[in-house]
Amino acid sequence: MNMKKIIPILLSAAVLASCARQGTVGASDDAKIYLDAWIQQNYPDAPQTSLGAFIIEDTPGIGSLLGDKQYVRVEYTTQDLKGNYGNSTFAQINRQLDSYTTHGYYGPVVWFRGESLDNLRAGVEDVLSTMRIGGTRKAVIPGWLLSTQGTGYASRYSTAEEYVKNCSGTNLIYTIRVEDAFDDIEAWEKDSLARYITLNCPTAQTDSLDGWYYIRTAEPSSTETFPDDTTIYCNYTLRRLDGTVLDTSIEKVAKDNGLYSSSKSYGPVTINMAESYTGITMGSDETDVVDGFAYAFKHMHPHESGSAIFWSGLGYSYSGQGSDIPGYCPLRFDIDIVDSE
């Protein structure tokens, strides 16, 4: 796994479609005729949301209404009108799709509901708007409510008619279960991490860097700190907090966890120290590393081993990294310092 800091544009899990220019004929007039006929044949009694999605199954939760909470934590699945699966947070469905990997992440994800580049598609937000925490809803969302303006920004209009007139896309069936909702994502994540630490790592040391914890697992050979111009040689293993190994410099660990690649060189990597932890890099090409990993070397000593655990603000933030690290995912690095010069 590339540990370089990259923050790609996060796109919500929805179809990307384009908005058409306004004209005398609506972009989705024909598509609406087709979908209305399909609904009449398959779900004639399905109630509609304010923008025109069709709710075909609904299990109300007993928690509070989502209201205008900025973030929701959900499990979800998408299907086309023939029932073929698209995206899903469930391992079982990904196994059916042959897209399952032993180190992929399957479970609740966080969606942002506010106005920004990575906001939810209008139809998804429309379905969520009247849900409660703990509720599950299955809805047919018209393609025109899943459109973007070509940049990842979801189209926004005031009425259902405007969407039909101006936008087009592919119809999808969303099944959404709401696990939680909150306004302050940083506070929620740090509180969740603190509870994890209390239950699983009660001896972990805290630090002035909020949301960062350290567990010493092997004593150092001395108490000396590393000068800023030091080159450190270390082995590392990156895990999610569910224990899944995502990356490692150790060949045996890679083989044991289905990560081995014959094209990768295994063995201690070089860490280039710097005056600030934000300037610490890896390797001869001085690749940037995530802050939570770098910060550990400012606290470690020669031949020490330890684990750094930290919130996503010191890792891959809202963007995550591929299918293994979702947005807002805390991480754990197990580090063994082999040598230094």
Salt bridges, closest charged atoms under 4 A:
ASP36 OD2 - LYS32 NZ 2.80
ASP58 OD2 - ARG137 NH2 3.11
GLU115 OE2 - ARG156 NE 3.66
GLU125 OE2 - ARG113 NH2 2.68
GLU179 OE2 - ARG177 NE 3.18
ASP183 OD2 - LYS69 NZ 3.79
GLU186 OE2 - LYS190 NZ 2.68
ASP207 OD1 - HIS299 NE2 2.84
ASP210 OD2 - LYS190 NZ 2.93
GLU219 OE1 - ARG216 NH1 3.35
ASP228 OD1 - LYS298 NZ 3.29
ASP242 OD2 - ARG240 NH2 3.12
ASP247 OD1 - LYS264 NZ 2.99
GLU251 OE2 - LYS255 NZ 2.94
ASP256 OD2 - LYS252 NZ 2.74
ASP291 OD1 - LYS5 NZ 2.80
GLU304 OE2 - ARG216 NE 2.99
ASP324 OD2 - HIS103 ND1 3.19
ASP334 OD2 - ARG239 NE 2.68
ASP334 OD1 - ARG332 NE 2.79
